C-alpha cells in the first residue's frame, strides 16, 4: 500500500520520501526518518565522564536539526513521507513524529505511517497513534482477508473463480495476503489446481501448511544461496551488499550469482542502495532456519565486523544484545561505547543498553560502576527517578572511593527532581562534610542544598548559609554563589523587598554569564527575573528575559526545561490581556511537556488554561482542566504552578457561587504572612480579588490581612508603583472608598484595570446621591469595554447583569464580540502570523520575526485553519490578500 501510494504521489508531482524501521536499527536515533530524508544521523559526542546533573539532553536539538531542512523542503514543494514498520522505531523517532506532525501540519506534507500490532514498543506507539488520530489523522486497520477478498485474490492469481476447497486456503494463511499469493503461486506451479470452465478446484483434498510452503521454497534453493540468505538475515530485513560480502569474507563479484538466484526466487529485492527481504515473513522464515547457537555466533561476528570499522558503536550494539553472554568483555565494552554515544541523543536507548550491560557484568567486573553511572544518568533524564535513585544507592555501596562523591551528587540531584528536597539536602550535606572535595562537586552540592532549602522555605537556615558563601566567595564555586543569590532573592520576596530581590537576581545572572556554572543551573536566574518583571508589569523586559532564557535552554540542550519559556510567555500574555495568545502559548508548552514526559509542567499548563477558560466564560472547560491536572502525579514541592492551581480552583469555586469553599482553598495564603507576601508580590492583582472574596465569605479578618499585607508591600517598595495601585484597589474594596478605587483604575494590567472600574461602579451603584447612578453606569461601561477587548466573557456577562440591574438596557456601548469563525475571528497575533506566512515565510522565520517559538506559531496556524475552514497555507495567503492586503505589503 505504501509503495502504491508513493507511485501515485510521484505521478501527481509530489516529492516522495520513504523510510522504514528495523529490529536491528531500532537503537539508532531517528534511523527511519534519516533514511527517508537522506540525512546522516547526528549522534553527538559522548561525555568523557558522568555529568553531575545528568547528561545534556539533546533530543529536541536532534529533532530540530532534522525538522528544519524538512520544513524548507515542504515549503518549496509538496511531499509524501512514508514510514514503515514503526513497531521497531527508536524512542526519539516517536518523539520526533509527535512534534513534527503537529509543527508541520500547515504545510503540504502527507504522512503515511504503518505498524504491526502486537510487537515492538506497544504503549509508546499506541500513544503516538492515538495523539495523531486526535489531531485528525485517519487510522486504517488492515484486517484479515474475508471470503470475498480471498475469492478476488484467487481469481486474480489463477484467472479462475475458486471452488470452496480453494477458498479454504484462507484458513491456512489466516487471511494474510502475502502468504495467500505465495501459496497460490507455489501450489499452481506444482499442478495442485484443476482449472476448467472458469473455475478452480483442488486436485488433492490434502491442504498443506503455509509455513511448510515457505520452508519448502527455501529448501529448494541451493546450499550456497541458503547460507548467503541466512547471513543476510542476521544483518536485518534490509542489508548492505558490502556488509554481506565482508561478513562472508567474499568479494561482491563472487556473491553475484547467489544474489541473482535469491532475487529470482523472490526472496529478496532491491531497495535503494540496499537489498531487502520481500516480506517480513520471508525474513523471519530465513532467520528461523538458523539454530539458536549459530544465530548468536553470527550476531557476534556481525558486531565484531562493525566495531572494527570504528565510528559509531550503535549499529553493532543491536547485534551485541542478541549475542552477548555473561562475562563477554568485548561485547560489554561495545555496549558501553554505544550507551555513552547515545546518552545525549536517545537516553531511553542509553538506559536500555547500560542496564543490559549491567545484567551481563560479573560482580567483580571493574567496569560495573561506569555502566551503573551511565544508566543512572540516562534514567534520570527520561524521568525514571525511583529506578535511578535505587541504582545510584546500589552503585554507592560498591563505588571506588574516588568515584563515590560524584555519584552522591547525582543522587542528590535525583532526589531534588523527585520532590524530596529534605533528602536531597541530607545527601548534599553529607558530601560537603568530606575533606578535599573537588571544587565542581562542592559547588554542585551547595547548589543542591540551596535549591532544596528554597523549596522547603527554610529561610532561616538558608540565609545563614547563603550569607556565609557570599562573604567568602573565593572559597566557593560559582554554582554555589548563584544558588546562594537565588535563595536570597526568594527570601527578599518573602520579606517584601522586591528591589533587593531584583539586585540578587541580576548579580546571579552576571555570575552565570561570566563564571563557570553547570548548564542545568544557568537558566533559572533569567526565568525568575522574567517572573519579577511580569509581576511589576514591566512586560517588555519580561519578554526579553523569556526570549534569552529560551535561547539558553535550546543552546544548552536542557530538555527538562524546554516547556518553561512557552508557559512563562503564556503568563505574560495573560497579564497584558491577550487571552487567545496566552492559550496558544500554554497549549504549546503543554505539548512540549507531554512529548518529553515532564509531568509537573503539564500541570502548570493546565492550570493556566483553566484560568483562561474561566475568564473566557467556559467554566466547564476550566473544571475539566482542573480535573486533568489533579489526576497527574507530580512532586508537590517542585511544581512552579502550585499557586496557579490554588488560584484557579478558588476562582472556579467562587464562580460556582461558593466563596466559602474558595477561601478554604486559599487558607494557607490568608493565614501565613510569608505566603501572603509571596502571592501578592508575584501576582499583585490577587490583592483586590482575595479581599473581595474574603468579604463575600463574611470573613473580614482575612480581608484585613490581605489589605495590611498590600499596604506593607506598597510602603516597602516605593520604586514599584504597581504595589501602591494594588493596595489602593484592595483598600478601596475593604473600606468602600471611591477615591481609592478611582486611583486603582489607572494601572497597567488590562484585566485589573477593568476589575477596578467594576468595583468602583458597584460602589457607586450602592451609594445615594443624584449622580451616583450615572457614575455607576459610567464606571461599569468602562469595565465592560475593558473586559470585552480582552475577550473576558465571564466578566462581561457579570458586568452586563450589573448594568441591567441599574435599568440600563441600551446596547450601543457594546462592542461587537469577535465571531467564532472567519477572518474577523482572528486575534491580532494570528493576523500577524497569517501576514508573515502569506509573504512566504516558514514557521521558523515567522517565529524569529515575532520572538515566538515555532511550536507556538504552528499552534496559531492550527487554530487559524480551524477558524477559517481551510487546510493549506496557499488558501491562507489567498484570504490574507483578499481581507487585509496591507499585511502582505508590510516590511
ZAKELUM-172383 format. One record per residue (C-alpha): residue in one letter; x, y, z. Coordinates in steps of 0.001 Angstrom, whole numbers, padded with zeros to 6 digits, always signed. Example, Ala and Ser with C-alpha at 12.3 -4.5 7.8 and 13.67 -1.06 7.14 Angstrom:
<recs>
A+012300-004500+007800;S+013670-001060+007140;
</recs>
This chain:
<recs>
X+000000+000000+000000;X+002796+002403+000837;X+004562+001657-002438;X+001377+002189-004442;X+000731+005462-002604;X+004309+006562-003310;X+003939+005769-007012;X+000665+007685-007203;X+002151+010645-005323;X+005161+010828-007629;X+002851+010683-010635;X+000883+013601-009155;X+004034+015688-008821;X+004777+015240-005115;X+008254+014671-003806;X+008361+011246-002186;X+010446+010176+000818;X+010276+006617+002128;X+011824+005115+005216;X+011406+002109+007451;X+012333+000962+010918;X+014069-002333+011513;X+014666-004555+014502;X+018422-004103+014088;X+018316-000325+013593;X+015970+000490+016460;X+018921+001571+018613;X+019998+004237+016108;X+018359+007590+016932;X+015988+008793+014199;X+017040+005986+011821;X+013680+005706+009955;X+013432+009463+009391;X+017063+009960+008426;X+016833+007070+005961;X+013707+008606+004433;X+015087+012129+004195;X+018588+011186+003116;X+020092+012773+006224;X+023001+011254+008047;X+022411+010566+011737;X+023618+013300+014011;X+024745+011404+017091;X+026503+013822+019409;X+029852+013096+021028;X+029773+011176+024257;X+030628+012704+027612;X+034089+011879+028851;X+032774+011444+032368;X+029483+011366+034190;X+027786+014758+034141;X+026686+015788+037624;X+023173+016851+036685;X+022656+014085+034177;X+023915+014457+030617;X+022874+017355+028473;X+019763+016039+026768;X+019954+016828+023059;X+016811+015038+021890;X+014990+018204+020921;X+018094+019587+019243;X+018380+016495+017041;X+014701+016746+016139;X+015202+020437+015330;X+018176+019609+013094;X+016013+017194+011131;X+012833+019258+011113;X+014453+022483+009871;X+015597+021116+006491;X+012327+019197+006087;X+010363+022412+006636;X+012441+024121+003959;X+011753+021279+001513;X+007985+021162+002011;X+007829+024952+001826;X+009073+024590-001775;X+007038+021612-002972;X+004511+019112-001581;X+005771+015817-000211;X+004579+012353+000730;X+006612+010852+003570;X+006029+007176+004336;X+007485+005284+007284;X+007040+001534+007516;X+007369-000908+010420;X+007193+001724+013161;X+006781-001057+015721;X+010598-001148+015529;X+011079+002624+015779;X+013503+004091+018312;X+012113+006341+021106;X+013378+009601+019615;X+011681+008809+016290;X+008363+008557+018127;X+009140+011849+019870;X+010012+013464+016532;X+006797+012247+014922;X+004664+013645+017746;X+006366+017016+017332;X+006833+017236+013561;X+003354+016129+012537;X+001919+018997+014592;X+004525+021645+013815;X+004383+020997+010065;X+000615+020478+009869;X+000107+023652+007825;X+002463+022521+005054;X+001630+020338+002028;X+003153+017307+003713;X+001318+013995+003819;X+002443+011425+006372;X+001708+007724+005949;X+002830+005628+008918;X+002467+001875+009290;X+002987-000527+012137;X+002331-004142+013011;X+000191-004662+016076;X+001397-006848+018885;X+005135-006273+018617;X+007710-003609+019386;X+007147-000609+021664;X+003409-001014+022175;X+002424+001631+024787;X+004530+004440+023327;X+003447+003623+019794;X-000194+003390+020840;X+000135+006810+022446;X+001598+008280+019243;X-001137+006834+017034;X-003850+007958+019463;X-002424+011505+019500;X-002270+011588+015704;X-005848+010371+015464;X-006996+013072+017905;X-005193+015601+015717;X-007210+014492+012686;X-005231+011615+011187;X-007168+008748+009611;X-006371+005341+011081;X-006809+002352+008764;X-006654-001076+010379;X-005993-003884+007926;X-007994-006930+008921;X-007504-010472+007660;X-008901-011027+004167;X-012547-012072+004267;X-014020-014740+001988;X-014954-012283-000749;X-011466-010735-000771;X-009870-014193-000872;X-012066-015080-003854;X-010951-011915-005625;X-007275-012683-004964;X-007609-016262-006169;X-009388-015080-009289;X-006607-012554-009966;X-003795-015090-009433;X-005316-018185-011042;X-007558-016494-013590;X-010500-018560-012375;X-013175-018375-009696;X-012346-020529-006647;X-014384-023520-005539;X-014968-023939-001760;X-011909-026155-001334;X-009674-023451-002794;X-011319-020819-000599;X-010349-022947+002388;X-006741-021900+001758;X-007623-018632+003510;X-007803-020524+006810;X-004286-021853+006267;X-002761-018404+005809;X-005008-016650+008394;X-006186-014213+005740;X-002657-012890+005127;X-002499-011645+001519;X+001252-012146+001072;X+001114-015738+002268;X-002019-016390+000180;X-000431-015204-003070;X+002798-017048-002238;X+000859-020227-001529;X-001229-019949-004691;X+001853-019411-006866;X+003650-022352-005306;X+000723-024783-005500;X-000153-023697-009014;X+003414-024381-010178;X+003102-027883-008703;X-000172-028605-010514;X-002287-028713-007377;X-005187-026818-009004;X-007528-028058-011705;X-008832-025130-013736;X-011734-025678-016100;X-014641-023561-017372;X-013514-020548-015363;X-013401-022358-012015;X-010507-023631-009917;X-010588-026573-007543;X-008033-028645-005642;X-006705-031825-007231;X-005910-033181-003779;X-008039-032766-000661;X-004932-032574+001494;X-004127-028976+002415;X-000505-028039+003148;X+000740-025797+005952;X+001558-022265+004822;X+004779-022289+006800;X+005714-025581+005154;X+005268-023980+001754;X+007577-021135+002733;X+010134-023547+004172;X+009947-025674+001050;X+010597-022578-001056;X+013793-022018+000942;X+014785-025686+000841;X+014605-025679-002938;X+017358-023082-003069;X+020946-024197-003482;X+023019-024551-000339;X+025229-021503-001117;X+022168-019310-001678;X+020584-020523+001583;X+023766-019778+003514;X+024027-016357+001906;X+020427-015562+002864;X+020996-016726+006432;X+023951-014374+006816;X+021943-011602+005185;X+019056-012257+007586;X+021389-011700+010532;X+022171-008222+009146;X+018474-007294+009180;X+015370-007059+006995;X+017377-004722+004728;X+021108-005138+004304;X+024118-003733+002520;X+025787-005948-000073;X+029134-004599+001148;X+028348-005726+004729;X+027249-009122+003465;X+030443-009568+001439;X+032584-008647+004442;X+030554-010943+006688;X+031197-013867+004314;X+034788-012824+003531;X+033918-012777-000158;X+034133-010218-002918;X+030935-008667-004230;X+031510-010250-007617;X+031758-013679-006005;X+028362-013158-004358;X+026676-012010-007558;X+025427-015435-008795;X+023944-016260-005393;X+022302-012840-005076;X+020782-013224-008529;X+019430-016630-007511;X+017899-015199-004322;X+016214-012391-006297;X+014994-014805-008988;X+013412-016931-006247;X+011507-013885-004994;X+013203-013857-001602;X+014996-010506-001802;X+014646-007435-003987;X+016440-004093-004447;X+015507-001210-002135;X+017514+001914-002879;X+021203+001216-002319;X+020440-001934-000328;X+018695-005245-000753;X+015687-006191+001335;X+013711-009323+002042;X+010484-009115+000079;X+008383-009554+003227;X+008857-009759+006984;X+007586-013332+006916;X+010301-014382+004468;X+012963-012688+006565;X+011687-014372+009728;X+011498-017726+007972;X+015122-017435+006853;X+016349-016441+010316;X+014401-019276+011943;X+016300-021833+009839;X+019454-020898+011757;X+019965-022853+015014;X+019975-020548+018059;X+023664-021089+018981;X+024716-020429+015395;X+022475-017360+015260;X+024159-015907+018371;X+027587-016588+016894;X+026649-014862+013624;X+025366-011832+015529;X+028672-011778+017400;X+030580-011855+014094;X+028433-009031+012707;X+029074-006945+015819;X+032824-007523+015641;X+032828-006559+011967;X+031020-003278+012661;X+033134-002416+015718;X+036389-002973+013843;X+035377-000333+011315;X+035448+002329+014023;X+032929+005129+014120;X+029603+004606+015802;X+029182+001595+018070;X+025388+001779+017956;X+024831-000456+014860;X+026978-003112+016492;X+025050-002842+019759;X+021928-004303+018168;X+023904-007458+017382;X+025595-007454+020780;X+022229-007524+022523;X+021437-010750+020616;X+024858-012325+021113;X+026472-011099+024338;X+026851-013545+027173;X+027822-013012+030786;X+031438-012028+031125;X+031965-011351+027402;X+034359-008423+027859;X+034491-007433+024197;X+030693-007347+023884;X+030309-005455+027140;X+032784-002787+026051;X+030856-002408+022801;X+027593-001932+024714;X+029357+000598+026960;X+030527+002594+023950;X+027082+002579+022364;X+025363+003629+025594;X+027697+006585+026089;X+027311+007543+022437;X+023517+007879+022567;X+023359+009218+026116;X+022675+012750+024873;X+020598+011940+021820;X+018471+008982+022957;X+018650+008491+026727;X+015938+005801+026651;X+018171+003706+024387;X+021206+004510+026541;X+019335+003293+029620;X+018348+000042+027896;X+021908-000612+026722;X+023522+000227+030056;X+021035-001874+032025;X+021569-004805+029653;X+025336-004466+030106;X+024857-004444+033884;X+022893-007702+033654;X+025811-009312+031822;X+028508-007931+034143;X+030099-010092+036773;X+030085-008995+040403;X+033816-008275+040288;X+033835-006563+036904;X+035866-003338+037288;X+033692-001614+034672;X+030435-002249+036559;X+030498+001151+038224;X+030896+003029+034949;X+027930+001172+033475;X+025858+001950+036537;X+026781+005634+036274;X+025675+005777+032636;X+022412+004035+033500;X+021781+006451+036406;X+022283+009436+034110;X+020005+008045+031413;X+017264+007006+033837;X+017362+010480+035373;X+016933+012230+032023;X+013939+010115+030986;X+012240+010599+034350;X+012563+007092+035783;X+013716+008678+039009;X+012953+005925+041504;X+014947+003418+039415;X+017768+005948+039075;X+017842+006503+042849;X+017829+002772+043625;X+020635+002101+041163;X+022649+005079+042456;X+022422+003729+046007;X+023438+000257+044822;X+026380+001762+042970;X+027414+003793+046008;X+027624+000594+048025;X+030393-000687+045746;X+031825+002511+044253;X+035563+003180+044444;X+036353+005983+046853;X+037403+008292+044033;X+034039+007954+042240;X+031594+007904+045164;X+031301+011707+045626;X+030324+012296+042015;X+027649+009609+042225;X+026393+011042+045522;X+025951+014399+043754;X+023899+012673+041078;X+021752+011036+043774;X+021149+014389+045469;X+020010+015832+042135;X+017661+012879+041560;X+016102+013369+044991;X+015608+017049+044242;X+013868+016247+040945;X+011756+013651+042766;X+010304+016301+045043;X+012265+015183+048087;X+014244+018321+048951;X+014895+017275+052563;X+016566+014033+051414;X+018465+015941+048724;X+019785+018366+051341;X+020824+015460+053557;X+022830+013886+050723;X+024403+017239+049837;X+025384+017969+053437;X+026984+014562+053894;X+029005+015256+050779;X+030031+018728+051915;X+031298+017259+055178;X+034026+015391+053285;X+037519+016802+053096;X+039299+017570+049831;X+036107+017528+047790;X+036763+018784+044221;X+035540+022322+043628;X+032986+021398+040964;X+031405+018766+043219;X+031359+021125+046197;X+029692+023807+044084;X+027087+021374+042804;X+026369+020059+046299;X+025959+023599+047650;X+023654+024485+044749;X+021537+021421+045541;X+021416+022379+049201;X+020301+025953+048421;X+017688+024797+045925;X+016352+022279+048440;X+016129+024980+051127;X+014427+027182+048528;X+011635+024624+048068;X+011398+023776+051750;X+011136+027535+052522;X+013704+027069+055257;X+014940+030643+055004;X+016481+030874+058477;X+018982+028134+057699;X+019211+029240+054073;X+020020+032868+054899;X+022846+031865+057249;X+024460+029549+054662;X+023933+031925+051737;X+025494+034863+053551;X+028429+032678+054573;X+029060+031706+050940;X+028847+035297+049707;X+031133+036528+052484;X+033897+034196+051294;X+033248+033792+047563;X+036774+032825+046612;X+036435+029566+048525;X+033229+028615+046753;X+032368+027602+043193;X+030259+029877+041011;X+027383+027397+041199;X+027301+027833+044987;X+027350+031617+044647;X+024435+031526+042179;X+022499+029172+044441;X+023041+031484+047413;X+021915+034535+045441;X+018772+032828+044166;X+017818+031764+047675;X+018349+035306+048972;X+016260+036604+046064;X+013422+034294+047115;X+013851+035358+050755;X+013706+039036+049780;X+010343+038427+048075;X+009000+036674+051161;X+010119+039622+053247;X+008522+042062+050828;X+011702+043576+049364;X+011270+043286+045605;X+014127+045709+044871;X+016590+043607+046866;X+015316+040504+045101;X+016000+042156+041748;X+019540+043008+042875;X+020278+039413+043898;X+018860+038063+040613;X+020896+040448+038474;X+024048+039550+040374;X+023262+035845+039915;X+022765+036462+036211;X+026130+038224+035995;X+027885+035289+037677;X+026065+032850+035409;X+027108+034715+032274;X+030749+035282+033233;X+031540+032397+035554;X+031728+028612+035381;X+028276+027305+036157;X+026804+023902+035239;X+024434+024037+032260;X+021453+022850+034296;X+021865+025822+036675;X+022113+028581+034095;X+018535+029490+033004;X+016975+029848+036451;X+018114+033419+037100;X+016590+034599+033802;X+013369+032681+034313;X+012821+034034+037830;X+013771+037503+036614;X+011088+037286+033927;X+008509+036452+036603;X+009573+039517+038574;X+009240+041727+035502;X+005762+040314+034841;X+004782+040851+038479;X+005709+044534+038457;X+004133+044925+034994;X+007384+045516+033119;X+006066+043430+030255;X+008688+044247+027608;X+011531+043407+029991;X+009786+040143+030897;X+009511+039215+027221;X+013219+039887+026654;X+014183+037749+029671;X+011989+034859+028483;X+013484+035044+024998;X+017027+034953+026406;X+016175+032012+028685;X+014625+030122+025782;X+017737+030583+023648;X+019897+029375+026528;X+017716+026337+027171;X+017819+025383+023484;X+021544+026028+023068;X+022486+024055+026182;X+020150+021158+025424;X+018210+021497+028684;X+015257+019448+027531;X+013883+019137+031056;X+013190+022908+030969;X+012063+023095+027333;X+008384+023713+028171;X+009074+026603+030544;X+009544+029532+028110;X+006153+028947+026495;X+004499+028718+029914;X+006191+031899+031144;X+005191+033649+027922;X+001620+032455+028483;X+001589+034137+031892;X+002944+037294+030279;X+000208+037313+027619;X-002389+036765+030300;X-001035+039828+032098;X-001302+042069+029035;X-004818+040835+028292;X-004161+038676+025219;X-006140+035631+026273;X-006025+033802+022931;X-002275+034258+022700;X-001904+033109+026300;X-003888+029982+025448;X-001747+029299+022366;X+001460+029559+024417;X+000049+027356+027185;X-001003+024752+024609;X+002473+024858+023050;X+004081+024411+026468;X+001734+021556+027301;X+002538+019847+024011;X+006287+020014+024680;X+005803+018762+028257;X+003642+015862+027034;X+006226+014898+024415;X+009007+014870+026998;X+007036+013457+029926;X+007735+016431+032238;X+004503+015987+034141;X+004895+018919+036525;X+004878+021339+033600;X+001785+019677+032134;X+000070+020588+035403;X+001268+024185+035118;X-000039+024447+031550;X-003413+023015+032508;X-003760+025405+035454;X-003056+028384+033179;X-005527+027060+030591;X-008102+026737+033362;X-007622+030418+034291;X-008024+031417+030642;X-011113+029253+030177;X-012704+030795+033260;X-012071+034317+032011;X-013489+033400+028621;X-016667+032226+030285;X-016243+028467+029789;X-016488+027195+033346;X-016952+023585+032207;X-013639+023712+030342;X-011987+025249+033402;X-013302+022424+035587;X-012071+019905+033000;X-008561+021351+033081;X-008578+021244+036897;X-009658+017608+036907;X-006900+016772+034447;X-004088+018432+036378;X-005314+016890+039630;X-005007+013444+038002;X-001363+013992+037008;X+001206+012893+039570;X+003983+015418+040119;X+006164+016200+043090;X+004180+018820+045051;X+007200+020708+046341;X+008733+021005+042875;X+005753+022469+040997;X+006190+026039+039810;X+002453+026246+039196;X+001104+025317+042633;X-000027+028919+043265;X-001802+028956+039909;X-003526+025690+040761;X-004849+027056+044067;X-005842+030317+042434;X-007918+028778+039648;X-009557+026224+041951;X-010619+029056+044228;X-011780+031169+041287;X-013920+028322+039951;X-015423+027759+043395;X-016293+031468+043541;X-017767+031320+040030;X-019924+028396+041136;X-021324+030560+043913;X-019340+029130+046826;X-016967+031840+048158;X-016542+029939+051417;X-015010+026965+049623;X-012830+029344+047621;X-011497+030891+050838;X-010779+027418+052219;X-008679+026618+049131;X-006600+029757+049809;X-006439+029235+053582;X-002626+028991+053687;X-002223+032331+051903;X-004775+034110+054070;X-003237+032879+057307;X+000518+032895+056640;X+002298+036235+056307;X+005113+034867+054156;X+002662+033136+051806;X+000633+036344+051513;X+003677+038407+050619;X+004804+035854+048063;X+001349+035678+046443;X+000828+039456+046380;X+004335+040212+045135;X+004352+037639+042359;X+000715+038213+041312;X-000304+041667+042587;X-003829+041516+041155;X-004694+038862+043765;X-004791+041547+046479;X-008094+043030+045346;X-009604+039701+044372;X-008742+037992+047666;X-010049+040993+049631;X-013331+040874+047733;X-013506+037078+048118;X-012996+037162+051893;X-015695+039824+052292;X-018078+037739+050161;X-017430+034831+052546;X-018108+037157+055534;X-014537+036732+056737;X-013460+040290+057427;X-010254+039325+059327;X-008953+037526+056222;X-009750+040576+054101;X-007996+042815+056629;X-004899+040593+056483;X-004715+040990+052686;X-005124+044766+052884;X-002449+045021+055581;X-000007+042990+053515;X-000748+045055+050397;X-000051+048222+052404;X+003222+046779+053718;X+004380+045928+050197;X+003450+049336+048840;X+005289+051081+051655;X+008421+048950+051305;X+008628+049081+047513;X+008186+052749+046548;X+010172+052273+043323;X+007470+049929+042000;X+004186+051871+041735;X+002165+048795+040866;X+002094+047861+044566;X+000684+051246+045581;X-002036+050823+042950;X-002935+047320+044064;X-003017+048474+047694;X-005374+051273+046699;X-007606+048733+044962;X-007731+046372+047956;X-008222+049279+050412;X-010984+050737+048233;X-012874+047446+048322;X-012351+046930+052045;X-013262+050479+053133;X-015712+051194+050300;X-013559+054174+049328;X-014394+055577+045857;X-011257+057724+045806;X-009008+054725+046299;X-010858+052729+043645;X-010648+055617+041199;X-006878+055697+041711;X-006718+051926+041164;X-008347+052216+037735;X-005110+053755+036471;X-002906+050646+036302;X-001026+048827+033550;X-002763+045441+033563;X-005959+045466+031448;X-007876+042913+033495;X-007017+044583+036818;X-007906+047983+035329;X-011327+046740+034229;X-011802+044994+037571;X-011112+048233+039459;X-013610+050076+037240;X-016197+047397+038003;X-015573+047660+041751;X-015960+051444+041530;X-019209+051031+039588;X-020568+048610+042169;X-019692+051058+044922;X-021463+053948+043173;X-024459+051727+042405;X-024980+051233+046136;X-024429+054890+047019;X-027023+057624+047397;X-026969+060937+045626;X-028264+062442+042437;X-025297+061493+040276;X-024386+058154+041911;X-026309+056105+039357;X-024731+057934+036431;X-021260+057427+037900;X-022049+053748+038395;X-023074+053345+034771;X-020013+055229+033561;X-017620+053016+035551;X-019403+049800+034640;X-019384+050695+030951;X-015644+051326+031246;X-015235+047922+032892;X-017378+046273+030234;X-015333+047850+027471;X-012078+046622+029053;X-013324+043074+029597;X-014731+042881+026074;X-011470+043986+024480;X-009748+041074+026192;X-012484+038570+025425;X-013064+038018+029161;X-016620+036843+028566;X-017241+035630+032117;X-016558+039113+033414;X-018514+040673+030519;X-021631+038696+031446;X-021352+039728+035092;X-020951+043454+034280;X-023854+043364+031824;X-026016+041909+034574;X-024994+044772+036875;X-025920+047312+034207;X-029292+045681+033629;X-029933+045892+037382;X-029431+049638+037040;X-032065+049719+034323;X-029580+050278+031507;X-030791+048300+028519;X-029215+050276+025741;X-026711+048185+023812;X-024961+050836+021727;X-021931+050792+024040;X-021346+047082+023493;X-018529+046357+021100;X-019314+043561+018727;X-017865+040352+020044;X-015320+038566+017928;X-017104+035886+015861;X-016112+032266+016216;X-015099+031815+012570;X-013974+033796+009564;X-011318+036477+009167;X-012825+038686+011870;X-012415+035846+014397;X-008608+036051+014222;X-006677+037733+017027;X-004057+040393+016352;X-001285+037848+016821;X-002976+035366+014496;X-003317+038062+011836;X+000344+038956+012214;X+001302+035298+011799;X-001026+034997+008796;X+000624+038015+007176;X+004116+036587+007551;X+003050+033178+006239;X+001270+034820+003293;X+004539+036557+002443;X+006210+033157+002073;X+007926+032805+005419;X+008362+029415+007045;X+007102+028829+010577;X+010635+029273+011888;X+011163+032544+010053;X+007837+033860+011348;X+008729+032728+014862;X+012066+034568+014749;X+010369+037724+013463;X+007757+037651+016237;X+010046+036392+019050;X+007958+033259+019467;X+008822+029588+019344;X+007977+027757+016134;X+005792+025452+018244;X+003660+028482+019134;X+003467+029624+015501;X+002268+026153+014475;X-000330+026290+017274;X-001592+029644+015942;X-001773+028208+012412;X-003801+025188+013520;X-006251+027492+015281;X-006462+029769+012239;X-007070+026887+009852;X-009971+025761+012046;X-011471+029262+012256;X-011128+029870+008522;X-012186+026374+007430;X-009057+025880+005325;X-006364+023247+005042;X-003410+024888+003312;X-001048+027825+003513;X-001984+028759-000068;X-005607+029202+000999;X-004435+031303+003939;X-002386+033531+001613;X-005417+033999-000643;X-007606+035029+002293;X-004968+037462+003573;X-004693+039014+000096;X-008462+039452-000042;X-009141+040573+003520;X-006037+042501+004545;X-003575+043018+001662;X-001558+045524+003690;X-000255+042596+005775;X+001475+041233+002683;X+002891+044618+001705;X+004342+045242+005173;X+008076+045450+005630;
</recs>
